[in-house]
Amino acid sequence: MTRISVHWFRKALRLHDNPALLAAMKDCAEVYPIFILDPWFPKNMRVSVNRWRFLVESLSDLDESLKKLSLRLFIVRGCPAEVFPRLFKEWKVTHLTFEVDTEPYARQRDAEVVRLAAEHGVQVIQKVSHTLYDTERIIIESNGRPPLTYTQFQRVLSTLGPPKKPVPAPTLENFKDCNTPVKDDHDMEYGIPSFEELGQDLEKAGPHLYRGGESEALARLDLHMKRTLWVCNFEKPATSPNSLTPSTTVLSPYVKFGCLSVRTFWWKLTEIYQGRKHSNPPVSLHGQLLWREFFYTAGAGIPNFSKMEGNPICVQVDWDENKEYLKAWSEGQTGYPFIDAIMMQLRTEGWIHHLARHAVACFLTRGDLWISWEEGQKVFEEFLLDADWSLNAGNWQWLSASAFFHQFFRVYSPVAFGKKTDKNGDYIKKYLPFLQKFPSDYIYEPWKAPRSIQERAGCIIGKDYPKPIVVHEVVRKRNLERMKAAYARRSQNVDAQPQDETSKEGK
Ligand SMILES: Cc1cc2nc3c(=O)[nH]c(=O)nc-3n(C[C@H](O)[C@H](O)[C@H](O)COP(=O)(O)OP(=O)(O)OC[C@H]3O[C@@H](n4cnc5c(N)ncnc54)[C@H](O)[C@@H]3O)c2cc1C
C-alpha cells in the first residue's frame, strides 16, 4: 500500500457523512487531514470575532475527534496554490480529496489546485456533500438554468428522487492499516491558531451561546429531534422573530460550516415524519432545507449572484448612497426599537430569527432607507455566525424584491410587525435595556411617549436614544413609487417575467 492521501477540510468540518474523507482513507498507508488558513478570507470577507471563535472551536473539536482515530488535524498557513506544491513533495502525496464547493472563489481556487495536482501526478477526488443534491445535476435537469421559483424547483427535484443517504463516520477499523506521521512539535507547526494569531480580541466576543463543532452540532440536532411533535408541527411562518429564546433550531451555523451534514439533518427528519402527520414544504423543516438547496442552486448557476450589476435575475434599482443611514441601521440606532433590538442581537450574539432578518432587510432596502441590499449583505456577512454566500445573497435579493419575490407593495412595518408576537416588547427590553422602563404602550414607538413618561423611564428620546431617522409612513409611499419605476424600467428592457409563484409560498 503506497497510497498517501491528503484530505482537505474546508467546509464539512466533520467526520459523519464525509464521503471525501472516506475516499482519502481507502487503501491508504498514510493520511494527512489538513485545513488551510487561507489569507484570502480575512482579506476579502468581513468576519466578526464571534464567527472566528466558532471556527476555532469547530477545528479544535475536529482535531479531538481525529485523535480518537489516532490521527491529527494539520492546520496549514498560506495560499492553497502555494501550500499544495510544497506538501505534495514533502509528504509524497498520491491522492488529494475534498468536498465540492460551488462558491465563486472556491471554484477558482479548486480549479488551480486541481491543475497543480495534475502537474505533480496527484489524483484528485471530489465529492458532493454540502448540499442535498449535486447542484450541477439540478441545473442540467432544469434545462441548464436554475429554477427561479420554489414550485419549479420542487418539480425538478421530483425527477431526481430523494437525496442520497449520509455515509457513516469512519471508525478505528477503517484506519487499521493507515496512520498519520505526527511529529512531536506538531502543535508548533500545525496547531489550532490562537486568537492572537488571527488578530482577534476574544474580549470583544459576545455571549457564548453557540459553541462551534461537530459534537455540539450532533447534540443540538439530537435535542431538537427528540421533540417529535414540535418537528412534525413545525411551520416556519408561525415561529416568532422576537421570542427570548430561539423559536427555530439555530442549526444554521453548524450547517454553514458543515459541522452538521444537511443530508443527516434531512434523513433524521424523514425518520421522524415516518408514519406521523407532519407539515410539508415550504413551511416544514424539510422545506427549510429545500430553501437552502434552492438558493445554493441559484448561487451556483447565476452569474454575479451576490451583486446587482451583471446579475441577470436582479431588478436594477437606483438605490441611494447614504452612509449616515447605513451606519444607524447597522449599529442599531434607527430610532425604531424593534429594528434596533434585532441589530443588537445580531452584533452581540451572531444569530437572529429568519423573520427578524426579513424585518431589518426590508427596512434597509425597499421599506424605509432605500439602501442597496448589497450593503446589508456585507453587514450580515460580518456578523452572522451562519453567514453563507449563497443564502445571504439569495435572501437579500428576495427581501429587497430584487429577485424571486416581486410583491414589493408588501412592506413590513417596523412597529406593527414585532407587536404581533411580543406585545409587551420584552425582546426590545432585552437588547435595548435602556428602554426597559418604558410602558408597553410606548415600547415600539418611544418618541410618542409624553416627556414625563420619558423622564420617568430615564431615557429622553432624541438625547439618550435617537428619534426615528425616517418617518415610515412617508418613506414607504415614496419608496413604493420608486420600486414601481424600477419594475417599469425592467419590463421595458426585458421580456415580461413569468407570474411570480413564490409569493404564495410563505417563505
Ligand atoms: C436577509 C437574509 C439573509 C440571510 N442570510 C443567511 C445566511 O447568510 N446564512 C444562512 O444560513 N441563512 C441565511 N438566511 C436564511 C435564514 O434566515 C436562516 O437560515 C435561518 O434563520 C437560520 O436559523 P435556523 O437554523 O434556526 O433555521 P430553521 O428554521 O431551524 O431551518 C433549518 C435550516 O434550514 C436552512 N434554512 C432555513 N431558512 C432558510 C432560508 N430562508 N434560506 C436558506 N436556508 C434556510 C438553514 O440551514 C437552517 O439551519 C437569511 C435570511 C434573510 C432574510
The ligand as an ORCA input file, in Angstrom:
! r2SCAN-3c Opt
* xyz 0 1
  C     -31.740     38.807      4.509
  C     -31.490     37.366      4.912
  C     -30.193     36.875      4.922
  C     -29.951     35.544      5.270
  N     -28.646     35.090      5.312
  C     -28.403     33.812      5.657
  C     -27.056     33.327      5.732
  O     -26.093     34.040      5.441
  N     -26.868     32.032      6.131
  C     -27.912     31.215      6.444
  O     -27.679     30.064      6.832
  N     -29.175     31.649      6.334
  C     -29.455     32.904      5.970
  N     -30.760     33.337      5.898
  C     -31.848     32.335      5.964
  C     -32.474     32.052      7.331
  O     -32.830     33.242      7.963
  C     -31.562     31.240      8.244
  O     -31.070     30.101      7.573
  C     -32.336     30.754      9.478
  O     -32.922     31.822     10.150
  C     -31.387     30.009     10.372
  O     -31.992     29.693     11.591
  P     -32.334     28.198     11.988
  O     -31.136     27.335     11.815
  O     -32.955     28.239     13.314
  O     -33.414     27.823     10.870
  P     -34.512     26.663     10.843
  O     -35.828     27.300     10.616
  O     -34.367     25.786     12.015
  O     -34.177     25.900      9.494
  C     -33.295     24.778      9.399
  C     -32.210     25.056      8.376
  O     -32.768     25.334      7.092
  C     -31.972     26.293      6.407
  N     -32.804     27.478      6.135
  C     -33.825     27.942      6.863
  N     -34.386     29.024      6.286
  C     -33.697     29.238      5.162
  C     -33.792     30.214      4.128
  N     -34.726     31.161      4.095
  N     -32.894     30.161      3.131
  C     -31.961     29.209      3.102
  N     -31.822     28.254      4.036
  C     -32.678     28.272      5.065
  C     -30.814     26.647      7.346
  O     -29.701     25.855      7.005
  C     -31.365     26.263      8.700
  O     -30.375     25.934      9.619
  C     -31.034     34.682      5.575
  C     -32.330     35.197      5.566
  C     -32.562     36.524      5.252
  C     -33.966     37.025      5.236
*
